[in-house]
Amino acid sequence: MDEQTWQHSKQSLYRQIAEKDKNLRLRSQRFWLAISNPGVEFTLQANLLSTLENIEFEQVLQYLNELFAPQRPRMEWLSDPLTEQGQNEQSQPL
């Protein structure tokens, strides 16, 4: 992604976050989200916009590289095919 694409994406996201609520349902969802977060100052939208203004593409790349680094510990769900097969056989109608 080049700098121009990054700036365009950033501006689009900024406009979406800064957009006023179109109806009461959206407004109430925003308020409930603010209530469920620590502190009830209702500043989540302003905080997001401020962070978005100050974040650089290099910071996002660094975060993504850390998040998807091969040496990062991961949890994987493994299934036992024999167990699943046995359960499937039992659940089939006679």
C-alpha positions in Angstrom: 0.0 0.0 0.0 1.4 3.4 -0.9 1.1 6.6 1.0 -1.7 8.0 -1.2 -3.8 4.8 -0.7 -3.1 4.9 3.1 -4.2 8.6 3.3 -7.3 7.9 1.3 -8.3 4.9 3.5 -7.5 7.0 6.7 -9.7 9.8 5.5 -12.6 7.5 4.6 -12.5 5.9 8.0 -12.3 9.3 9.6 -15.4 10.4 7.8 -17.3 7.3 8.7 -16.4 7.6 12.4 -17.2 11.4 12.5 -20.5 10.9 10.8 -23.5 11.9 12.9 -25.9 9.2 13.9 -28.6 8.7 11.2 -31.3 7.4 13.6 -32.0 6.7 17.2 -31.0 3.1 16.9 -27.5 4.0 15.9 -27.3 6.7 18.6 -28.4 4.3 21.3 -25.9 1.7 20.1 -23.1 4.2 20.4 -24.3 5.2 23.9 -24.5 1.6 25.1 -21.0 1.0 23.7 -19.8 4.0 25.7 -21.5 2.8 28.9 -20.0 -0.7 28.6 -16.5 0.8 28.3 -14.5 2.0 31.4 -15.4 5.6 32.1 -18.7 7.1 31.0 -17.5 10.3 29.5 -19.0 9.4 26.1 -15.7 10.4 24.3 -15.0 7.2 22.4 -15.8 8.8 19.1 -13.5 11.8 19.8 -10.8 9.5 21.1 -11.0 7.3 17.9 -10.8 10.4 15.7 -7.8 11.8 17.6 -5.9 8.5 17.4 -6.7 8.1 13.7 -5.3 11.6 13.0 -2.1 10.8 14.7 -1.4 7.2 13.6 1.1 6.6 10.9 1.2 3.8 8.3 4.5 2.5 9.8 2.8 2.0 13.2 0.0 -0.1 11.6 2.6 -2.2 9.7 4.6 -2.8 12.9 1.4 -3.9 14.7 0.4 -6.3 11.9 3.9 -7.7 11.7 3.9 -8.4 15.4 0.3 -9.8 15.3 1.1 -12.2 12.5 4.7 -13.0 13.3 5.5 -16.7 12.9 7.2 -16.9 16.3 4.1 -15.5 18.1 2.4 -18.0 20.3 -1.0 -19.1 19.0 -3.9 -21.2 20.2 -5.1 -23.7 17.8 -8.3 -25.8 18.0 -7.5 -29.3 17.0 -10.2 -31.9 16.4 -10.0 -35.6 16.8 -11.4 -37.2 13.6 -12.1 -40.4 15.3 -14.2 -38.7 18.1 -16.1 -36.6 15.5 -16.7 -39.7 13.4 -18.0 -41.6 16.4 -20.4 -38.8 17.3 -21.6 -38.5 13.7 -22.4 -42.2 13.6 -24.4 -42.1 16.8 -26.4 -39.1 15.7 -27.6 -40.7 12.4 -31.1 -42.1 12.3 -31.5 -45.8 12.5 
